Amino acid sequence: MMTDESPTSSDSESDFPGRRHSAYSWIIPLITTVVVVAAVVMGLMLDTRRVPLDHIPEPPSVIPPAETLYRQHCAACHGADGQGVPGRYPPLVDTRWVLEDDERLILIVLHGLRGPIEVHGELYDELMAPLGHRLSDEEIAAILSYVRHSWGNEAPAISADDVAEVRGAFPAPRSPWTVDTLQQR
């Protein structure tokens, strides 16, 4: 009795159980390679954009309006209306943190703030990132003056000279402030 020993398609599939041969089997390795290369390139690009914390930015040739600066750098957390996000980011309206102690307010923006802070009887514990290495004295002064004159706040403006003076007295690098370290300064 003769048996047919030629392989059939079902025989070749049984060599690799659970795996079908497809004209598109190259797609998964290609996609994986593209994703890995993209991640490496993005990492390199982000690494080259790092700015040292002691970097003092030059003011731009044209400083955008203060409201625009606020929206670009602050509104995502503190809200377009300065009301913050309950339980996450504190409001900037009618609070001593904004209206009192110019130096303290400048330090928070320059070097950031971590740890719990109480505003209007509510505790907030999110990190505020430092902006001093990204924004010039003029830009910080514009943002802080905008906040101190918006949403019913009434406090004196902060000048670029005020920011430069505080920046010079408390140079970076330093870790973000806490409420306790701000009170001890």
Buried (B, 14 or more C-beta within 10 A) or exposed (E): EEEEEEEEEEEEEEEEEEEEEEEEEEEEEEEEEEEEEEEEEEEEEEEEEEEEBEEBBEBEEEBEEBBEBBBEBBBEBBBEEBBBBEEEBBBBBBBEBBBEEBBBBBBBBBBBBBBEBEBEEEEBEBEBBBBBBEBBBBBBBBBBBBBBBBBEBEBEBBBBEBBBBBBEEBEBEBEBBBBEBBEEE
